[in-house]
Structure formats: structure tokens, C-alpha cells
Amino acid sequence: MEEIMSHVSLPVSLGAALSSLIVGAIWYHPKVFGTTWMQGIGKTEKDLEGGNMAVIFGLAYALSFVLAHFIQILIEITHWHPDGAGGIDHSFHTFGHGAIHGALFWMAIVAPVIIIISLFERRGFKVILINIAYWLVVMSIMGGIGDAF
């Protein structure tokens, strides 16, 4: 485990966590998916103006860091080959390979959770699709960054 953790980088996780805020600013912009998303959740721009934005964005970044760091750890674990020599296989440390890992973790963990919650909240198909697709993009980017650096 020590060898695995020696390949996990806090600065890389901090950088990868920014992807959720950057992609979110674009994804949920009214000219992209924001208007459809707001209609789907029954909110207006005025409704979303309230709240402490520093706390909201601070917590969003902190939790995105946890997610990015965990993705990086899982990628390193999957690169571990406990054969006779043991060690980490570095031949697959690329953005594309990491993006695939991020997408697989999304498929196995995040998408099912969001869909289940959304079904019980009676969210429409468009809102569910917007939210799960956002996390697919973000987790793919996080995985790509985490594996490439």
C-alpha cells in the first residue's frame, strides 16, 4: 500500500478537483444546460441567487478534492500487479487511460446513486441526464488528470 500511495499526489488531486467547478460553470450555464436544468428542478435564476456562495463553492471544491483523490488512489490500485516482481505498471499512465478509469468509476458508483436519488425525488429524464452526464465528464477528466501526472 505504501508504494501505491507514493504515486498519489495531493497537488494533482487539488488540480483535478478544479475540473468540477470549471466544467460546472460551463455545463450549467443558461446557454448550455442551465435553463433546461432549472426548469426541470422547478427553480429560477432568482431562486438560486440566495445562499452563501462561498460556503457552497468551498464545500463543492472540498468534496470534489475528496472524489479526485479517491479516483487517483483507485487508479493506482488497479495499476498494481502483485506478480513475482510486484510494483506499479507505469505503461498505462496516460490521460486517456485515466479517463476510462474515471468513466468506469462513474458508471459503477456515481451514476447509480444519482439515478436512484433522482427517481425518488421524481426528477424528469432531462434533469437526470444533465446531472449524470456532467459527472461522467468531470470524473473522466479527474481520472485523466490523476493518471497522467
C-alpha positions in Angstrom: 0.0 0.0 0.0 2.9 2.3 0.7 4.1 2.0 -2.9 0.6 2.8 -4.2 0.3 5.9 -2.0 3.7 7.1 -3.1 2.3 7.6 -6.6 -0.7 9.6 -5.3 -0.2 13.3 -5.4 -2.1 15.9 -3.4 -1.4 18.8 -5.8 -2.7 16.7 -8.7 -5.9 15.9 -6.8 -6.2 19.6 -5.9 -5.9 20.5 -9.6 -8.2 17.7 -10.7 -10.8 18.9 -8.3 -11.0 22.3 -10.1 -12.4 20.5 -13.1 -15.7 20.1 -11.4 -16.0 23.9 -10.9 -14.8 24.7 -14.4 -17.0 22.2 -16.2 -19.9 23.1 -13.9 -19.6 26.8 -14.8 -19.9 25.8 -18.5 -22.3 22.9 -18.2 -24.9 24.6 -16.0 -24.7 28.0 -17.8 -28.1 29.1 -19.0 -26.9 29.0 -22.7 -25.8 25.3 -22.3 -27.9 23.1 -20.0 -28.7 25.6 -17.2 -32.1 26.8 -18.4 -33.3 23.2 -19.0 -31.9 22.1 -15.7 -33.5 25.0 -13.8 -36.9 24.3 -15.4 -36.5 20.6 -14.6 -35.9 21.3 -10.9 -38.6 24.0 -10.7 -36.2 26.9 -10.0 -35.4 30.2 -11.5 -32.2 32.2 -11.5 -33.6 34.4 -8.8 -34.3 31.3 -6.6 -30.7 30.2 -7.0 -29.3 33.7 -6.0 -29.7 33.0 -2.3 -27.4 31.1 -0.1 -23.8 31.6 1.0 -21.9 31.1 -2.3 -18.5 30.9 -0.5 -19.7 28.0 1.6 -21.4 26.3 -1.4 -18.4 26.6 -3.7 -16.0 25.9 -0.9 -17.7 22.7 0.0 -18.2 21.7 -3.6 -14.4 22.1 -4.1 -13.5 20.3 -0.9 -15.8 17.3 -1.8 -14.5 17.4 -5.4 -11.0 17.1 -4.0 -12.0 14.0 -1.9 -13.5 12.5 -5.1 -10.5 13.3 -7.3 -8.1 12.0 -4.6 -10.0 8.7 -4.2 -10.1 8.3 -8.0 -6.4 8.7 -8.1 -5.9 6.1 -5.4 -8.2 3.6 -7.1 -6.3 4.1 -10.4 -3.1 3.3 -8.7 -4.6 0.3 -7.1 -5.7 -1.0 -10.5 -2.2 -0.5 -11.8 -0.8 -2.7 -9.0 0.4 -6.0 -10.3 1.4 -8.3 -7.4 3.3 -10.7 -9.5 6.8 -12.0 -8.7 8.4 -8.6 -9.0 5.3 -6.7 -7.8 5.0 -3.0 -8.3 3.1 -0.4 -10.3 2.7 -0.8 -14.0 3.6 2.7 -15.4 3.0 1.9 -19.0 -0.7 3.0 -18.7 -0.2 6.3 -17.1 -1.9 8.4 -19.7 -4.8 10.9 -19.7 -6.9 8.6 -21.9 -6.4 5.6 -19.7 -7.2 7.5 -16.6 -10.3 9.0 -18.3 -11.5 5.4 -18.9 -11.0 4.6 -15.2 -12.9 7.8 -14.2 -15.8 6.8 -16.5 -15.9 3.3 -15.1 -15.9 4.5 -11.5 -18.7 6.9 -12.6 -20.7 4.0 -14.1 -20.3 1.8 -11.0 -20.7 4.4 -8.3 -21.9 7.8 -9.2 -24.5 7.3 -11.9 -26.5 4.7 -10.0 -26.6 6.8 -6.9 -27.7 9.9 -8.8 -30.3 8.0 -10.7 -31.7 6.3 -7.6 -32.0 9.6 -5.7 -33.5 11.3 -8.7 -36.1 8.7 -9.2 -37.3 9.1 -5.6 -37.2 12.9 -6.0 -39.4 12.4 -9.1 -36.9 14.2 -11.3 -37.5 14.2 -15.0 -35.4 12.4 -17.6 -33.7 15.6 -18.8 -32.5 16.6 -15.3 -31.2 13.1 -14.6 -29.4 13.1 -17.9 -27.9 16.5 -17.4 -26.7 15.6 -14.0 -25.2 12.2 -14.7 -23.6 13.4 -18.0 -22.0 16.2 -16.1 -20.4 13.8 -13.6 -19.3 11.5 -16.4 -17.4 14.4 -18.0 -16.0 15.5 -14.6 -14.9 12.1 -13.4 -13.4 11.3 -16.8 -11.3 14.5 -16.5 -10.4 13.8 -12.9 -9.3 10.3 -13.8 -7.3 11.6 -16.8 -5.5 14.2 -14.7 -4.9 11.7 -11.9 -3.4 9.1 -14.2 -1.4 11.4 -16.5 0.5 13.3 -13.7 
